[in-house]
Amino acid sequence: MIKDLKDSGKINILLTLLFVIGIAVSAYFLFRLPNNLMIPYGYESVFNTVFAVVGITLLIGVIALVQAMRYKKELIVYRDRVTETNQGGQDAAGSANSINVDNIKTALSSAQNEKDTLQLGLQSICKQLDAGQGAIYRVEQENNTRFVELKAGYALSINENTTVRYNFGEGLIGQAASNAQLLYLDEVPDGYIKIISGLGSASPRYLIIAPVKKGETVLGILEIASFSPYSADQRNFVEQGAQLIAEKLSTK
């Protein structure tokens, strides 16, 4: 399809150029016509209509040329978008082939306590997904108020002594805890989260928030941010990983 559009665009441009050249040559001979006919008074009024028609036709040719140039620009943009989409699909497919829930099971098998379970499970999932950043929260309760509190992170740029918590229903994390459903955002609001490295900081575009639950009971929340989109298989992988972490927590 792209090849057909490209060939069509080239033909349009070529025909437009030939058309304009033909009009220019015709105009030259028309303006020379009175002298060639040896009319003593030069340009007669009878030629005005002919000159007007030629001028209008030339204007149409110029407009056609501009439209052809615009078409070429749109074609380039279209091809760039197709290339970007295909590249994104290839990257996602490559990442999907590298994920394996058995790797999570292996990582969790060495956990000695709850902290190890959260940290090792989060790291295994994030590394396999090539995530830019990750966090895992644990459900807590005080004075009949349930909330989730940050317990472990992956490439997080916050102070270890900083307390991060969300009440059930508060923000995206609180919503996932309240609804016990996975959330996937492909347009993360600017400034919602930043990934900091030696090259600077940037906001990721994609976010997965998955409940860590045993049956219908939510034990925690898993949050993973990335600059690349996640396929359905990868999102399912995150849910499976969260389930494995929940099962491990239940045995502690």
ChimeraX attribute file (.defattr): number of C-alpha atoms within 10 A of each C-alpha:
attribute: neighborCount
match mode: 1-to-1
recipient: residues
	/A:1	5
	/A:2	12
	/A:3	8
	/A:4	8
	/A:5	12
	/A:6	15
	/A:7	10
	/A:8	13
	/A:9	17
	/A:10	15
	/A:11	12
	/A:12	17
	/A:13	19
	/A:14	12
	/A:15	15
	/A:16	21
	/A:17	16
	/A:18	12
	/A:19	18
	/A:20	19
	/A:21	14
	/A:22	13
	/A:23	17
	/A:24	15
	/A:25	10
	/A:26	13
	/A:27	17
	/A:28	11
	/A:29	11
	/A:30	16
	/A:31	15
	/A:32	13
	/A:33	15
	/A:34	16
	/A:35	13
	/A:36	11
	/A:37	9
	/A:38	9
	/A:39	11
	/A:40	9
	/A:41	8
	/A:42	14
	/A:43	14
	/A:44	10
	/A:45	8
	/A:46	8
	/A:47	13
	/A:48	11
	/A:49	10
	/A:50	13
	/A:51	14
	/A:52	11
	/A:53	11
	/A:54	17
	/A:55	15
	/A:56	11
	/A:57	15
	/A:58	19
	/A:59	14
	/A:60	15
	/A:61	20
	/A:62	16
	/A:63	13
	/A:64	19
	/A:65	20
	/A:66	14
	/A:67	15
	/A:68	20
	/A:69	16
	/A:70	13
	/A:71	19
	/A:72	19
	/A:73	11
	/A:74	12
	/A:75	16
	/A:76	14
	/A:77	12
	/A:78	13
	/A:79	13
	/A:80	12
	/A:81	12
	/A:82	13
	/A:83	12
	/A:84	12
	/A:85	12
	/A:86	12
	/A:87	12
	/A:88	15
	/A:89	16
	/A:90	12
	/A:91	14
	/A:92	19
	/A:93	15
	/A:94	11
	/A:95	16
	/A:96	19
	/A:97	11
	/A:98	10
	/A:99	20
	/A:100	16
	/A:101	16
	/A:102	10
	/A:103	15
	/A:104	22
	/A:105	17
	/A:106	13
	/A:107	19
	/A:108	21
	/A:109	14
	/A:110	11
	/A:111	16
	/A:112	10
	/A:113	12
	/A:114	17
	/A:115	13
	/A:116	16
	/A:117	23
	/A:118	26
	/A:119	20
	/A:120	23
	/A:121	28
	/A:122	27
	/A:123	22
	/A:124	21
	/A:125	27
	/A:126	22
	/A:127	14
	/A:128	19
	/A:129	23
	/A:130	15
	/A:131	21
	/A:132	22
	/A:133	24
	/A:134	24
	/A:135	22
	/A:136	25
	/A:137	25
	/A:138	20
	/A:139	20
	/A:140	15
	/A:141	11
	/A:142	7
	/A:143	5
	/A:144	7
	/A:145	9
	/A:146	17
	/A:147	22
	/A:148	24
	/A:149	20
	/A:150	18
	/A:151	19
	/A:152	22
	/A:153	21
	/A:154	21
	/A:155	15
	/A:156	16
	/A:157	12
	/A:158	10
	/A:159	7
	/A:160	10
	/A:161	6
	/A:162	8
	/A:163	10
	/A:164	11
	/A:165	18
	/A:166	19
	/A:167	19
	/A:168	19
	/A:169	15
	/A:170	15
	/A:171	11
	/A:172	14
	/A:173	25
	/A:174	19
	/A:175	19
	/A:176	24
	/A:177	33
	/A:178	17
	/A:179	13
	/A:180	19
	/A:181	16
	/A:182	20
	/A:183	17
	/A:184	17
	/A:185	14
	/A:186	15
	/A:187	11
	/A:188	16
	/A:189	12
	/A:190	11
	/A:191	9
	/A:192	9
	/A:193	17
	/A:194	17
	/A:195	18
	/A:196	15
	/A:197	11
	/A:198	5
	/A:199	6
	/A:200	8
	/A:201	11
	/A:202	14
	/A:203	18
	/A:204	23
	/A:205	18
	/A:206	20
	/A:207	24
	/A:208	21
	/A:209	26
	/A:210	28
	/A:211	29
	/A:212	33
	/A:213	23
	/A:214	18
	/A:215	10
	/A:216	8
	/A:217	12
	/A:218	20
	/A:219	23
	/A:220	29
	/A:221	26
	/A:222	30
	/A:223	25
	/A:224	23
	/A:225	27
	/A:226	22
	/A:227	17
	/A:228	19
	/A:229	20
	/A:230	26
	/A:231	14
	/A:232	11
	/A:233	14
	/A:234	22
	/A:235	19
	/A:236	14
	/A:237	19
	/A:238	27
	/A:239	21
	/A:240	18
	/A:241	25
	/A:242	27
	/A:243	18
	/A:244	21
	/A:245	27
	/A:246	24
	/A:247	16
	/A:248	20
	/A:249	19
	/A:250	12
	/A:251	8
	/A:252	9
